[in-house]
Amino acid sequence: MKNKNKLDFEETCNELLKFLIKLNPSLKKNKVDIKDSLLEKGQIDSFMALELINFIEKKFKIKFSDFNLSRENFGSIEKIVKQIIKNFKKK
């Protein structure tokens, strides 16, 4: 993170992607589109989603009670990062 008070979209996407590859190494072989639904494309399952939530809460110090876990907010890497940045700014 360049600045502790500001998150970079691309850098945050890359951090999430690295973590997701640790959870599901096959993602490294397949190109991941940040706009694709992670669950619908089978890139993560419900257990991995919980691991991802835990990672985000610890890494970015954001509680998921701060935002809705709907598909509109949590469906893809792009949507997740937008919510992380939005909630990070509220701090």
N, C-alpha and C positions, 0 to 999 in steps of 0.2 A: 504494500500500500504506500503510495507516494505521500499522501497527506492524510493524517489521522482524522481530519474533519471532513474529508471529501473522498468519495469512492469513484473510481474510474470504471465505466461500464465494461469496456473490453477486458480489463484486468480482472474484474470480478467474474465475468463469464469464464475466463481462463481458469480461475481458481475453482469454480464450481465444476468445470469440465474435468480438471485433474482429479478432483475428489470422486466424481462419478466414474471415471476410468478405474480408480482403485476399487470401487464397489463392483463394477462390471467391466473387466478387462477387454471384453469383446468390443466395447465402444471404441477402443483405440484403433481397431482394424476397420471399423465402419465410420464413415464420415457422419458426424453429428451436426444436424442443423439446429441452431439455437432457437428456431421458431417451431420446431416439431414438439408435439406432446410427448413427454417422456414416458408416461404410462401407456398411452394408446399405441405408441410405436414399440412397446415392449423393451424399452431401454432401461427401465427400472421397474421393480415390483413394489408392492406396498411396504415390505420390510426395508428396502433400499430407500424408499421415500422417507421413512422414519429416521433412518441414518442421516439422510440429507438434511432434514429439519434440525436434527441434533447438531450437525456440523455447522449449519448456518447460524444457529443460536449461539454457539460457542465462538465461532470465528468473528462474527459481526456484532455480537452482543445485542441481538435482537430477539425478542420473545415473539413467538408466533401468535400469541394472543393479540399482538399489535396489528396483525392483518389477517384477512380472510384467506383460508386455504382452498378457495374455489379454483376451478380450472382457469378462470379469467385471471387469477393472480398467481397461480402456482402450476400452470400446465406445461410450461416450457422453460428452458434456461433463460430465454429472453424475458419472460414474464416474471420469473423469480428474481432476476437481477434488478429489474425495474422496481419491484417491491422492496428489495433489500435497500436500494439507494434511496427510495422514497422514505422508508422508515428510519434509515440511518440519518437522514437530514433532520428528522424530528427530534433527535437526541440533543 
